[in-house]
Amino acid sequence: MAKDPKFTAGETTKLAWYIARMAKRGIAGENVYQGDLEKKIDRIIDGARDREEQAAAAARKNGK
């Protein structure tokens, strides 16, 4: 698995909220659908990775 990026405070809060919702659904049973929450978490992680890549590209551009 790729290294997780540094998350902003808002991203951390959203991740915690979605993970808590997944845990609550997990209590309801093994066969409860959680794919929607997994997609939301993946979207947040992908957005954070994109943000870090853009920041790194900007730093390289300004460093030259």
trRosetta pair geometry for C-beta under 8 A, 3 or more apart (Angstrom, degrees):
i j d omega theta_ij theta_ji phi_ij phi_ji
2 49 7.6 36 119 -110 140 139
4 7 7.8 -27 157 -37 107 100
4 45 6.7 -73 -135 -142 89 109
4 48 7.9 19 -179 98 74 137
5 45 7.3 146 27 -162 98 66
5 48 4.2 -177 73 134 129 104
5 49 5.0 -172 -28 -83 133 55
5 51 7.3 134 150 62 158 92
5 52 4.6 -151 -138 -21 130 144
6 48 7.4 -154 77 -180 38 118
6 52 7.0 121 36 -87 81 124
7 11 4.0 -131 -168 93 102 121
7 12 4.8 132 112 -58 127 80
7 15 6.8 -42 -151 -6 165 140
7 44 7.8 30 -129 154 119 107
7 48 5.4 -46 -102 -118 70 150
8 11 4.7 95 50 8 76 103
8 12 7.0 -139 92 -6 39 88
8 48 7.4 -158 0 -111 81 102
9 12 5.7 -55 -149 36 31 113
9 13 6.4 33 153 -21 64 106
10 13 5.7 -54 -149 34 31 112
10 14 6.4 29 155 -16 65 105
11 14 5.8 -55 -147 38 32 109
11 15 6.2 34 155 -20 66 106
11 44 5.4 147 -149 -177 94 111
11 47 7.5 -160 -108 85 125 112
11 48 5.7 90 -152 -74 165 120
12 15 5.7 -54 -146 36 30 112
12 16 6.3 30 155 -19 64 106
13 16 5.8 -55 -149 36 29 110
13 17 6.4 30 153 -20 64 107
14 17 5.6 -54 -148 35 32 113
14 18 6.3 26 157 -14 67 107
14 40 7.8 -123 163 153 111 109
14 44 5.7 -175 100 -105 128 148
15 18 6.0 -59 -147 40 29 106
15 19 6.1 27 157 -17 66 110
15 41 6.3 82 -127 -130 78 89
15 44 6.0 -159 -70 105 89 155
16 19 5.8 -57 -144 39 28 110
16 20 6.3 31 155 -21 64 106
17 20 5.8 -56 -150 35 28 111
17 21 6.5 27 152 -18 63 105
18 21 5.5 -51 -148 36 35 112
18 22 6.4 38 151 -21 65 102
18 37 5.0 160 -168 -165 99 99
18 40 5.5 -160 -115 95 147 121
18 41 5.3 -170 112 -68 148 94
18 44 7.9 -173 10 -1 149 143
19 22 5.5 -50 -148 34 34 114
19 23 6.5 38 151 -21 64 102
19 41 7.4 83 -61 -97 77 133
20 23 5.6 -51 -149 34 34 113
20 24 6.5 36 151 -20 64 103
21 24 5.5 -51 -149 34 34 114
21 25 6.4 32 152 -15 65 104
21 37 5.8 -163 94 -112 116 144
22 25 5.7 -55 -149 40 33 109
22 26 6.2 40 149 -27 65 105
22 34 5.3 71 -131 -152 91 132
22 37 5.1 -171 -71 113 96 152
22 38 7.7 87 -101 -60 133 72
23 26 5.3 -51 -148 32 33 118
23 27 6.8 40 151 -24 62 96
24 27 5.8 -46 -158 24 34 113
24 28 7.2 38 144 -22 60 100
25 28 5.4 -47 -159 24 43 118
25 32 4.6 -156 175 118 96 140
25 33 8.0 -76 -179 72 141 41
25 34 5.5 155 98 -87 146 102
25 37 7.5 -177 13 1 147 148
26 29 8.0 -138 -171 59 29 21
26 30 7.8 28 -151 -97 66 43
26 32 7.2 -144 -84 53 29 124
26 34 7.5 13 -62 -67 79 145
28 32 4.9 69 85 -56 115 151
29 32 5.2 120 67 -29 82 99
33 36 7.1 58 135 0 102 94
34 37 5.2 -50 -173 43 77 111
34 38 5.9 83 127 -27 85 100
35 38 5.4 -55 -143 37 35 114
35 39 6.3 39 157 -22 68 102
36 39 5.9 -53 -152 32 30 111
36 40 6.7 30 151 -18 62 105
37 40 5.5 -51 -150 34 37 113
37 41 6.4 38 152 -19 67 103
38 41 5.7 -53 -149 36 33 111
38 42 6.3 34 152 -18 65 106
39 42 5.6 -54 -146 38 32 113
39 43 6.3 36 153 -24 65 105
40 43 5.6 -52 -149 33 31 114
40 44 6.7 32 153 -19 63 102
41 44 5.8 -53 -152 33 33 110
41 45 6.5 29 152 -15 66 107
42 45 5.7 -57 -147 39 32 110
42 46 6.1 32 155 -18 67 108
43 46 5.8 -53 -143 38 29 111
43 47 6.3 32 155 -20 63 107
44 47 5.7 -56 -150 36 29 112
44 48 6.5 29 153 -19 64 105
45 48 5.8 -54 -150 35 32 111
45 49 6.5 33 152 -19 64 104
46 49 5.6 -53 -149 35 33 112
46 50 6.4 35 153 -19 66 104
47 50 5.6 -52 -147 36 32 112
47 51 6.3 35 153 -22 65 104
48 51 5.6 -50 -147 34 33 114
48 52 6.5 31 154 -17 64 104
49 52 5.8 -56 -150 37 32 109
49 53 6.4 32 152 -19 66 106
50 53 5.7 -55 -147 36 32 111
50 54 6.3 31 155 -18 66 106
51 54 5.9 -56 -149 37 30 110
51 55 6.4 29 153 -18 64 107
52 55 5.6 -54 -146 37 33 112
52 56 6.2 33 155 -20 66 106
53 56 5.7 -54 -146 37 31 110
53 57 6.3 31 154 -19 65 106
54 57 5.7 -53 -145 37 31 111
54 58 6.3 32 154 -19 64 106
55 58 5.7 -53 -147 37 31 111
55 59 6.3 32 152 -21 64 106
56 59 5.6 -53 -147 36 32 112
56 60 6.4 33 153 -19 64 103
57 60 5.7 -52 -148 36 32 111
57 61 6.3 32 152 -20 64 107
58 61 5.6 -54 -146 37 32 112
58 62 6.2 22 158 -11 66 110
59 62 6.0 -59 -142 44 28 104
59 63 5.9 32 157 -26 64 113
60 63 5.6 -58 -141 35 27 114
60 64 7.0 35 159 -33 60 99
61 64 6.5 -51 -162 14 29 111
